[in-house]
Amino acid sequence: MQPTRARLVLENGSVYNGTAFGHIGEATGEVVFNTSHTGYQEILTDPSYAGQMVLMTYPLIGNYGINIADNESGKIWASAFIVREVSQLYSNYEATMSLDSCLREAGVTGLAGIDTRKLVREIREKGAMRGIISVLDETEELLLEKAQQIPEMAGLDLVKTVTVSENYSIEKTDARYHVAAFDYGIKANILRMLQQAGCRVTVLRAGATAEEVIDLNVDGVFLSNGPGDPSAVGYAIETIKKLADYNRTTRPLPIFGICLGHQLLSLAFGAETYKLKFGHHGSNHPVKNMASTKIEITSQNHGFAVSMDSLPEELEMTHLNLYDNTVEGVKHRTLPCFSVQYHPESAPGPHDSHYLFDQFTSLMDQAKN
């Protein structure tokens, strides 16, 4: 079959011509690049990518197909997928379909055959930009106009589009702890890691209140990853503030945040966040543990960061990004609350930071005694 021509038009007028795969149609979103060599399936199904078109820097994608068991959620959240070359042949004994077929079934458009190195270089120089992919016979001027009308990520609350509508429980017969996990876009492997750490988990919708958490009489609270601008999720920030007050006045209640959860925790204690130029997306980012001075190789996916200069006295920075010296972790100096910007559940990515789940359970043990 003759490949279908498609083009990407960025908000600054740049045009990249290639061919479409997956769903043949039109897609919009903020274009960001991911430096992982593998893990495209986990990336596509990560709710933190809602509203974004993901560009892979590794040139060949799709060669091991799709294995449904490795999904990080129940659907593909990325609005489009951009690669240098998509493999139509795949080799993996667990694979059930090709990447092309998976995107087609999900109604997600892919773009292949463009100069991805050039596009990554442009994003690094000019920042993440809104863009549109189209196979329609429309003029570049019309596509540019559409790209410039896409809502900007700053100020956008996307958590409400990815969170569950109803709370639910994940039981564990030999559980030592009961954890309330806020679903701001939670990944499946986070829930698995919490279970492996000995937790039964009650997953709460993003808008759940502090009173709902307190009524559950849990041992700890988990704040998940998620998409969009953290400062726009005011309801979550207010809930975390109330849980911090409960910590101060009633009993110790350990709180552990990851990615968006880290940003929301920091905002709740008075810090500020800002949008990064092109974000951190990949499974090979070096982070320094300030206490041990060890370097952890981490998995990351975020477009916003906590401002180091805005950290209040009660928050101590625990981890530092070695690429750009941004805040990668904080802890409260007196309360059992801590968070990291990166993804210790490593899906995809290295296992250097699994110890953070043990740190969480240790805090819960201390709170019980």
Secondary structure, DSSP 8 states (H G I E B T S, - for coil): ----EEEEEETTS-EEEEEEEES-SEEEEEEEEE--SS-HHHHHT-GGGTTEEEEESSSEE-TT-B-GGG-SSSS---SEEE-SEE-S----TT--B-HHHHHHHHT-EEEESS-HHHHHHHHHHH--EEEEEE-S---HHHHHHHHHTS--STT---HHHHS-SS-EEE--TT-SEEEEEEESS--HHHHHHHHHTTEEEEEEETT--HHHHHHHT-SEEEE----S-GGG-HHHHHHHHHHHHHHHHT----EEEETHHHHHHHHHTT--EEEEEEEEEEEEEEEEETTT--EEEEEEEEEEEE-GGG--TTEEEEEEETTT--EEEEEESSSSEEEESSBTT-TTS-STTTHHHHHHHHHHHHHH-
